[in-house]
């Protein structure tokens, strides 16, 4: 073999530029998703969820509020809302997904099709939600139900304590982080008193209600919802004015939503320390 072909091959190697390697894709942004599940006290415009997603998380969080008014642990699943939550959990692209689950109001009171048994069906439903979240690769967080703001002689009447206690028991049994919104919102309402905590409601009390609040004892409905065609109506007194919903002691307006969203954010940072860095103070 002659040297000429070898020299030619060597020259070509020297003359040919080495192709630059394409830069590697940057590491994906480690974003977190928080999904809110619950009833009207979680939903936008009537609960704390809108203020939580809007004011209490940083830009490193995608906050999705799937709270829906009038739902219980039974109807939220049966109507298909839980299917939407499962899709959100499995969407991918997020480093971690947390699902906050708050029920109790409609399991305890209201229309017959929503009610669940406190000792059997309610805890069973909660455990199933927790198991589903974990099976989807996400992290469940249980939230006790927002306290109502009814008073008798200046003392708060919290009729959801048994349901909150059932949630605490499920959280302990399943080793699930707990946000005790019931206890903390009740303490805040008691500290404010019946007159001042009325600012948490969706609208101002009527003159009649305001007069009663000043005595330390509430009057009127504990919650209100418009009639649903074809459903058996929950007994409600007539509104104080035509077309006006009565003042109630359950749902939240802007002031109440902000106060309770702050409570949830503070409690969540303690229950799930990994989230503390993405929760706004």
C-alpha positions as YAML, in Angstrom:
chain: A
units: angstrom
residues:
- id: 1
  name: UNK
  ca: [0.00, 0.00, 0.00]
- id: 2
  name: UNK
  ca: [1.43, 3.41, -1.03]
- id: 3
  name: UNK
  ca: [1.77, 6.41, 1.27]
- id: 4
  name: UNK
  ca: [-0.22, 8.70, -1.08]
- id: 5
  name: UNK
  ca: [-3.73, 7.47, -0.15]
- id: 6
  name: UNK
  ca: [-2.83, 7.48, 3.54]
- id: 7
  name: UNK
  ca: [-1.56, 11.03, 3.36]
- id: 8
  name: UNK
  ca: [-4.69, 12.11, 1.50]
- id: 9
  name: UNK
  ca: [-6.95, 10.53, 4.13]
- id: 10
  name: UNK
  ca: [-5.03, 12.23, 6.93]
- id: 11
  name: UNK
  ca: [-5.33, 15.58, 5.17]
- id: 12
  name: UNK
  ca: [-9.07, 15.19, 4.82]
- id: 13
  name: UNK
  ca: [-9.43, 14.44, 8.54]
- id: 14
  name: UNK
  ca: [-7.44, 17.52, 9.45]
- id: 15
  name: UNK
  ca: [-9.37, 19.74, 7.04]
- id: 16
  name: UNK
  ca: [-12.83, 18.52, 8.05]
- id: 17
  name: UNK
  ca: [-14.24, 20.59, 10.96]
- id: 18
  name: UNK
  ca: [-15.55, 18.70, 13.95]
- id: 19
  name: UNK
  ca: [-19.33, 19.14, 14.18]
- id: 20
  name: UNK
  ca: [-20.29, 21.00, 17.35]
- id: 21
  name: UNK
  ca: [-22.53, 19.05, 19.68]
- id: 22
  name: UNK
  ca: [-26.02, 20.50, 20.10]
- id: 23
  name: UNK
  ca: [-26.47, 21.96, 23.56]
- id: 24
  name: UNK
  ca: [-28.46, 19.75, 25.89]
- id: 25
  name: UNK
  ca: [-31.98, 20.81, 26.75]
- id: 26
  name: UNK
  ca: [-32.08, 22.79, 29.98]
- id: 27
  name: UNK
  ca: [-33.40, 20.90, 32.98]
- id: 28
  name: UNK
  ca: [-37.19, 21.14, 33.23]
- id: 29
  name: UNK
  ca: [-38.63, 23.79, 35.54]
- id: 30
  name: UNK
  ca: [-39.56, 22.08, 38.79]
- id: 31
  name: UNK
  ca: [-43.10, 23.38, 39.07]
- id: 32
  name: UNK
  ca: [-45.68, 22.24, 41.61]
- id: 33
  name: UNK
  ca: [-49.40, 21.77, 41.07]
- id: 34
  name: UNK
  ca: [-52.00, 22.19, 43.81]
- id: 35
  name: UNK
  ca: [-55.54, 20.99, 43.14]
- id: 36
  name: UNK
  ca: [-58.40, 22.07, 45.39]
- id: 37
  name: UNK
  ca: [-61.32, 19.66, 45.82]
- id: 38
  name: UNK
  ca: [-64.44, 20.38, 47.83]
- id: 39
  name: UNK
  ca: [-67.80, 22.12, 48.06]
- id: 40
  name: UNK
  ca: [-68.93, 25.76, 47.89]
- id: 41
  name: UNK
  ca: [-66.72, 26.71, 50.84]
- id: 42
  name: UNK
  ca: [-63.73, 25.80, 48.65]
- id: 43
  name: UNK
  ca: [-65.11, 27.03, 45.33]
- id: 44
  name: UNK
  ca: [-64.53, 30.43, 43.73]
- id: 45
  name: UNK
  ca: [-66.73, 33.34, 44.83]
- id: 46
  name: UNK
  ca: [-68.27, 31.49, 47.76]
- id: 47
  name: UNK
  ca: [-65.26, 29.92, 49.49]
- id: 48
  name: UNK
  ca: [-61.58, 30.38, 50.30]
- id: 49
  name: UNK
  ca: [-60.17, 28.65, 47.21]
- id: 50
  name: UNK
  ca: [-60.16, 31.65, 44.88]
- id: 51
  name: UNK
  ca: [-58.22, 33.79, 47.32]
- id: 52
  name: UNK
  ca: [-55.84, 30.91, 48.02]
- id: 53
  name: UNK
  ca: [-54.97, 30.36, 44.35]
- id: 54
  name: UNK
  ca: [-54.91, 34.08, 43.63]
- id: 55
  name: UNK
  ca: [-52.98, 35.36, 46.64]
- id: 56
  name: UNK
  ca: [-51.35, 32.57, 48.63]
- id: 57
  name: UNK
  ca: [-49.17, 30.71, 46.14]
- id: 58
  name: UNK
  ca: [-46.09, 31.86, 44.23]
- id: 59
  name: UNK
  ca: [-45.55, 31.73, 40.48]
- id: 60
  name: UNK
  ca: [-43.84, 28.34, 40.92]
- id: 61
  name: UNK
  ca: [-47.28, 26.82, 41.53]
- id: 62
  name: UNK
  ca: [-50.13, 25.97, 39.19]
- id: 63
  name: UNK
  ca: [-53.19, 26.19, 41.43]
- id: 64
  name: UNK
  ca: [-56.37, 24.59, 40.08]
- id: 65
  name: UNK
  ca: [-59.62, 25.11, 42.00]
- id: 66
  name: UNK
  ca: [-62.07, 22.30, 41.28]
- id: 67
  name: UNK
  ca: [-64.33, 23.01, 44.25]
- id: 68
  name: UNK
  ca: [-68.02, 22.87, 43.33]
- id: 69
  name: UNK
  ca: [-70.99, 24.18, 45.25]
- id: 70
  name: UNK
  ca: [-73.39, 21.71, 46.86]
- id: 71
  name: UNK
  ca: [-71.16, 18.65, 46.57]
- id: 72
  name: UNK
  ca: [-70.52, 15.96, 49.15]
- id: 73
  name: UNK
  ca: [-68.02, 13.11, 49.22]
- id: 74
  name: UNK
  ca: [-70.70, 11.06, 47.46]
- id: 75
  name: UNK
  ca: [-71.96, 13.40, 44.73]
- id: 76
  name: UNK
  ca: [-68.57, 14.88, 43.84]
- id: 77
  name: UNK
  ca: [-67.55, 11.43, 42.63]
- id: 78
  name: UNK
  ca: [-70.87, 10.24, 41.22]
- id: 79
  name: UNK
  ca: [-71.36, 13.31, 39.00]
- id: 80
  name: UNK
  ca: [-67.90, 12.97, 37.45]
- id: 81
  name: UNK
  ca: [-66.04, 15.87, 39.08]
- id: 82
  name: UNK
  ca: [-63.52, 13.45, 40.57]
- id: 83
  name: UNK
  ca: [-62.76, 12.18, 37.07]
- id: 84
  name: UNK
  ca: [-61.61, 15.69, 36.17]
- id: 85
  name: UNK
  ca: [-59.35, 15.72, 39.23]
- id: 86
  name: UNK
  ca: [-57.80, 12.41, 38.22]
- id: 87
  name: UNK
  ca: [-57.07, 13.85, 34.77]
- id: 88
  name: UNK
  ca: [-55.41, 16.88, 36.35]
- id: 89
  name: UNK
  ca: [-53.26, 14.65, 38.53]
- id: 90
  name: UNK
  ca: [-52.11, 12.55, 35.58]
- id: 91
  name: UNK
  ca: [-51.47, 15.45, 33.20]
- id: 92
  name: UNK
  ca: [-47.71, 15.30, 33.78]
- id: 93
  name: UNK
  ca: [-45.06, 17.99, 33.53]
- id: 94
  name: UNK
  ca: [-45.04, 18.85, 37.24]
- id: 95
  name: UNK
  ca: [-42.48, 17.82, 39.81]
- id: 96
  name: UNK
  ca: [-45.15, 17.24, 42.45]
- id: 97
  name: UNK
  ca: [-48.93, 17.45, 42.64]
- id: 98
  name: UNK
  ca: [-50.83, 17.99, 45.87]
- id: 99
  name: UNK
  ca: [-54.59, 17.52, 46.21]
- id: 100
  name: UNK
  ca: [-56.36, 19.34, 49.06]
- id: 101
  name: UNK
  ca: [-59.68, 17.66, 49.88]
- id: 102
  name: UNK
  ca: [-62.34, 19.42, 51.99]
- id: 103
  name: UNK
  ca: [-65.83, 18.00, 52.48]
- id: 104
  name: UNK
  ca: [-68.39, 17.81, 55.27]
- id: 105
  name: UNK
  ca: [-70.93, 20.59, 54.79]
- id: 106
  name: UNK
  ca: [-73.15, 18.77, 52.31]
- id: 107
  name: UNK
  ca: [-72.44, 15.34, 53.75]
- id: 108
  name: UNK
  ca: [-73.99, 16.60, 56.98]
- id: 109
  name: UNK
  ca: [-76.87, 18.88, 55.94]
- id: 110
  name: UNK
  ca: [-79.06, 19.73, 52.98]
- id: 111
  name: UNK
  ca: [-80.51, 17.75, 50.13]
- id: 112
  name: UNK
  ca: [-81.09, 14.05, 50.72]
- id: 113
  name: UNK
  ca: [-79.13, 12.84, 47.69]
- id: 114
  name: UNK
  ca: [-75.91, 14.36, 49.09]
- id: 115
  name: UNK
  ca: [-76.01, 13.12, 52.67]
- id: 116
  name: UNK
  ca: [-73.60, 10.46, 53.93]
- id: 117
  name: UNK
  ca: [-73.45, 8.52, 57.17]
- id: 118
  name: UNK
  ca: [-70.92, 10.08, 59.53]
- id: 119
  name: UNK
  ca: [-69.64, 6.81, 61.00]
- id: 120
  name: UNK
  ca: [-69.50, 4.64, 57.89]
- id: 121
  name: UNK
  ca: [-69.94, 6.19, 54.45]
- id: 122
  name: UNK
  ca: [-68.17, 9.52, 55.06]
- id: 123
  name: UNK
  ca: [-64.85, 8.10, 56.29]
- id: 124
  name: UNK
  ca: [-64.95, 5.35, 53.66]
- id: 125
  name: UNK
  ca: [-65.38, 7.93, 50.92]
- id: 126
  name: UNK
  ca: [-62.48, 10.00, 52.26]
- id: 127
  name: UNK
  ca: [-60.18, 6.96, 52.39]
- id: 128
  name: UNK
  ca: [-61.04, 6.15, 48.80]
- id: 129
  name: UNK
  ca: [-60.13, 9.69, 47.72]
- id: 130
  name: UNK
  ca: [-56.81, 9.42, 49.55]
- id: 131
  name: UNK
  ca: [-56.06, 6.06, 47.93]
- id: 132
  name: UNK
  ca: [-56.93, 7.37, 44.46]
- id: 133
  name: UNK
  ca: [-54.61, 10.36, 44.85]
- id: 134
  name: UNK
  ca: [-51.70, 8.17, 45.90]
- id: 135
  name: UNK
  ca: [-52.37, 5.67, 43.12]
- id: 136
  name: UNK
  ca: [-52.12, 8.56, 40.64]
- id: 137
  name: UNK
  ca: [-48.69, 9.48, 42.02]
- id: 138
  name: UNK
  ca: [-49.88, 12.65, 43.77]
- id: 139
  name: UNK
  ca: [-49.96, 13.72, 47.42]
- id: 140
  name: UNK
  ca: [-53.27, 13.96, 49.33]
- id: 141
  name: UNK
  ca: [-53.94, 16.57, 52.02]
- id: 142
  name: UNK
  ca: [-57.16, 16.41, 54.05]
- id: 143
  name: UNK
  ca: [-58.85, 19.66, 55.13]
- id: 144
  name: UNK
  ca: [-61.48, 19.83, 57.87]
- id: 145
  name: UNK
  ca: [-64.64, 21.78, 56.93]
- id: 146
  name: UNK
  ca: [-64.76, 25.54, 57.34]
- id: 147
  name: UNK
  ca: [-66.59, 26.41, 60.55]
- id: 148
  name: UNK
  ca: [-69.97, 28.07, 60.33]
- id: 149
  name: UNK
  ca: [-70.32, 31.43, 62.07]
- id: 150
  name: UNK
  ca: [-73.43, 30.94, 64.18]
- id: 151
  name: UNK
  ca: [-73.49, 32.24, 67.76]
- id: 152
  name: UNK
  ca: [-75.59, 31.79, 70.88]
- id: 153
  name: UNK
  ca: [-75.10, 34.36, 73.63]
- id: 154
  name: UNK
  ca: [-71.74, 35.30, 72.15]
- id: 155
  name: UNK
  ca: [-70.43, 31.74, 71.92]
- id: 156
  name: UNK
  ca: [-69.71, 30.12, 68.56]
- id: 157
  name: UNK
  ca: [-71.94, 27.15, 67.66]
- id: 158
  name: UNK
  ca: [-69.80, 24.90, 65.44]
- id: 159
  name: UNK
  ca: [-72.14, 22.16, 64.23]
- id: 160
  name: UNK
  ca: [-69.49, 20.58, 61.99]
- id: 161
  name: UNK
  ca: [-67.18, 19.44, 64.80]
- id: 162
  name: UNK
  ca: [-68.20, 15.74, 64.46]
- id: 163
  name: UNK
  ca: [-67.38, 15.82, 60.74]
- id: 164
  name: UNK
  ca: [-64.08, 17.56, 61.39]
- id: 165
  name: UNK
  ca: [-63.22, 14.90, 63.94]
- id: 166
  name: UNK
  ca: [-63.99, 12.14, 61.44]
- id: 167
  name: UNK
  ca: [-61.56, 13.74, 58.99]
- id: 168
  name: UNK
  ca: [-58.87, 14.00, 61.67]
- id: 169
  name: UNK
  ca: [-59.32, 10.29, 62.37]
- id: 170
  name: UNK
  ca: [-58.99, 9.37, 58.68]
- id: 171
  name: UNK
  ca: [-55.89, 11.57, 58.36]
- id: 172
  name: UNK
  ca: [-54.28, 9.79, 61.32]
- id: 173
  name: UNK
  ca: [-55.26, 6.33, 60.09]
- id: 174
  name: UNK
  ca: [-53.97, 6.91, 56.56]
- id: 175
  name: UNK
  ca: [-50.92, 9.02, 57.53]
- id: 176
  name: UNK
  ca: [-52.24, 11.91, 55.45]
- id: 177
  name: UNK
  ca: [-51.24, 15.53, 56.15]
- id: 178
  name: UNK
  ca: [-54.05, 17.53, 57.75]
- id: 179
  name: UNK
  ca: [-55.07, 21.18, 57.51]
- id: 180
  name: UNK
  ca: [-57.43, 21.76, 60.44]
- id: 181
  name: UNK
  ca: [-59.42, 24.62, 58.91]
- id: 182
  name: UNK
  ca: [-62.40, 23.86, 61.15]
- id: 183
  name: UNK
  ca: [-60.57, 24.45, 64.41]
- id: 184
  name: UNK
  ca: [-58.64, 27.47, 63.18]
- id: 185
  name: UNK
  ca: [-61.57, 29.20, 61.48]
- id: 186
  name: UNK
  ca: [-63.73, 28.58, 64.56]
- id: 187
  name: UNK
  ca: [-61.09, 30.15, 66.81]
- id: 188
  name: UNK
  ca: [-60.79, 33.15, 64.48]
- id: 189
  name: UNK
  ca: [-64.57, 33.61, 64.35]
- id: 190
  name: UNK
  ca: [-64.86, 33.40, 68.14]
- id: 191
  name: UNK
  ca: [-62.07, 35.94, 68.58]
- id: 192
  name: UNK
  ca: [-63.77, 38.38, 66.19]
- id: 193
  name: UNK
  ca: [-67.23, 37.86, 67.65]
- id: 194
  name: UNK
  ca: [-70.61, 37.75, 65.86]
- id: 195
  name: UNK
  ca: [-70.65, 41.39, 64.71]
- id: 196
  name: UNK
  ca: [-67.14, 41.64, 63.30]
- id: 197
  name: UNK
  ca: [-67.03, 38.17, 61.75]
- id: 198
  name: UNK
  ca: [-70.17, 39.10, 59.78]
- id: 199
  name: UNK
  ca: [-67.69, 40.89, 57.49]
- id: 200
  name: UNK
  ca: [-66.67, 37.40, 56.28]
- id: 201
  name: UNK
  ca: [-70.07, 36.83, 54.64]
- id: 202
  name: UNK
  ca: [-70.91, 37.26, 50.96]
- id: 203
  name: UNK
  ca: [-72.85, 40.44, 51.67]
- id: 204
  name: UNK
  ca: [-73.81, 42.70, 54.57]
- id: 205
  name: UNK
  ca: [-76.50, 41.58, 57.02]
- id: 206
  name: UNK
  ca: [-79.95, 43.09, 56.90]
- id: 207
  name: UNK
  ca: [-80.96, 45.52, 59.63]
- id: 208
  name: UNK
  ca: [-82.85, 42.72, 61.37]
- id: 209
  name: UNK
  ca: [-79.87, 40.36, 61.32]
- id: 210
  name: UNK
  ca: [-77.45, 43.11, 62.37]
- id: 211
  name: UNK
  ca: [-79.65, 43.88, 65.37]
- id: 212
  name: UNK
  ca: [-79.61, 40.22, 66.40]
- id: 213
  name: UNK
  ca: [-75.84, 39.96, 65.94]
- id: 214
  name: UNK
  ca: [-75.37, 42.84, 68.36]
- id: 215
  name: UNK
  ca: [-77.05, 40.73, 71.05]
- id: 216
  name: UNK
  ca: [-74.57, 37.88, 70.45]
- id: 217
  name: UNK
  ca: [-77.11, 35.46, 68.99]
- id: 218
  name: UNK
  ca: [-77.48, 34.83, 65.26]
- id: 219
  name: UNK
  ca: [-80.76, 34.52, 63.38]
- id: 220
  name: UNK
  ca: [-81.61, 33.32, 59.87]
- id: 221
  name: UNK
  ca: [-80.18, 30.55, 57.73]
- id: 222
  name: UNK
  ca: [-76.84, 28.89, 58.38]
- id: 223
  name: UNK
  ca: [-76.40, 28.36, 54.63]
- id: 224
  name: UNK
  ca: [-78.33, 29.32, 51.53]
- id: 225
  name: UNK
  ca: [-78.47, 27.93, 48.03]
- id: 226
  name: UNK
  ca: [-80.86, 28.71, 45.19]
- id: 227
  name: UNK
  ca: [-83.53, 26.11, 44.40]
- id: 228
  name: UNK
  ca: [-82.51, 23.42, 41.90]
- id: 229
  name: UNK
  ca: [-85.24, 22.42, 39.41]
- id: 230
  name: UNK
  ca: [-86.54, 18.97, 40.19]
- id: 231
  name: UNK
  ca: [-84.80, 18.72, 43.57]
- id: 232
  name: UNK
  ca: [-86.40, 18.76, 46.98]
- id: 233
  name: UNK
  ca: [-85.71, 22.24, 48.31]
- id: 234
  name: UNK
  ca: [-83.84, 22.83, 51.54]
- id: 235
  name: UNK
  ca: [-86.16, 24.79, 53.87]
- id: 236
  name: UNK
  ca: [-85.15, 28.44, 53.71]
- id: 237
  name: UNK
  ca: [-86.89, 31.58, 54.94]
- id: 238
  name: UNK
  ca: [-87.89, 34.06, 52.27]
- id: 239
  name: UNK
  ca: [-85.22, 36.60, 51.31]
- id: 240
  name: UNK
  ca: [-85.40, 39.98, 52.98]
- id: 241
  name: UNK
  ca: [-85.94, 41.69, 49.64]
- id: 242
  name: UNK
  ca: [-87.19, 40.44, 46.26]
- id: 243
  name: UNK
  ca: [-84.41, 38.71, 44.36]
- id: 244
  name: UNK
  ca: [-81.98, 38.98, 47.28]
- id: 245
  name: UNK
  ca: [-80.45, 35.89, 48.87]
- id: 246
  name: UNK
  ca: [-80.62, 35.88, 52.66]
- id: 247
  name: UNK
  ca: [-77.52, 36.51, 54.73]
- id: 248
  name: UNK
  ca: [-75.96, 33.20, 55.81]
- id: 249
  name: UNK
  ca: [-73.24, 32.02, 58.19]
- id: 250
  name: UNK
  ca: [-71.39, 29.59, 55.92]
- id: 251
  name: UNK
  ca: [-70.29, 31.13, 52.64]
- id: 252
  name: UNK
  ca: [-67.49, 33.65, 52.23]
- id: 253
  name: UNK
  ca: [-67.15, 37.01, 50.55]
- id: 254
  name: UNK
  ca: [-63.81, 38.69, 49.76]
- id: 255
  name: UNK
  ca: [-62.88, 39.46, 53.38]
- id: 256
  name: UNK
  ca: [-63.71, 35.99, 54.63]
- id: 257
  name: UNK
  ca: [-62.06, 34.30, 51.65]
- id: 258
  name: UNK
  ca: [-58.82, 36.18, 52.25]
- id: 259
  name: UNK
  ca: [-58.84, 35.42, 55.98]
- id: 260
  name: UNK
  ca: [-59.48, 31.71, 55.47]
- id: 261
  name: UNK
  ca: [-57.05, 31.40, 52.55]
- id: 262
  name: UNK
  ca: [-54.38, 32.77, 54.87]
- id: 263
  name: UNK
  ca: [-55.33, 30.20, 57.51]
- id: 264
  name: UNK
  ca: [-55.07, 27.38, 54.95]
- id: 265
  name: UNK
  ca: [-51.72, 28.59, 53.60]
- id: 266
  name: UNK
  ca: [-50.20, 28.89, 57.07]
- id: 267
  name: UNK
  ca: [-51.47, 25.48, 58.17]
- id: 268
  name: UNK
  ca: [-50.45, 23.84, 54.87]
- id: 269
  name: UNK
  ca: [-46.87, 25.13, 55.20]
- id: 270
  name: UNK
  ca: [-46.65, 23.37, 58.57]
- id: 271
  name: UNK
  ca: [-48.45, 20.18, 57.51]
- id: 272
  name: UNK
  ca: [-46.39, 19.84, 54.31]
- id: 273
  name: UNK
  ca: [-43.02, 21.57, 54.90]
- id: 274
  name: UNK
  ca: [-42.01, 20.90, 51.28]
- id: 275
  name: UNK
  ca: [-44.63, 23.45, 50.20]
- id: 276
  name: UNK
  ca: [-43.53, 26.23, 52.55]
- id: 277
  name: UNK
  ca: [-41.21, 27.77, 49.96]
- id: 278
  name: UNK
  ca: [-43.99, 28.15, 47.36]
- id: 279
  name: UNK
  ca: [-46.69, 29.52, 49.64]
- id: 280
  name: UNK
  ca: [-46.94, 33.29, 49.88]
- id: 281
  name: UNK
  ca: [-46.99, 34.76, 53.41]
...
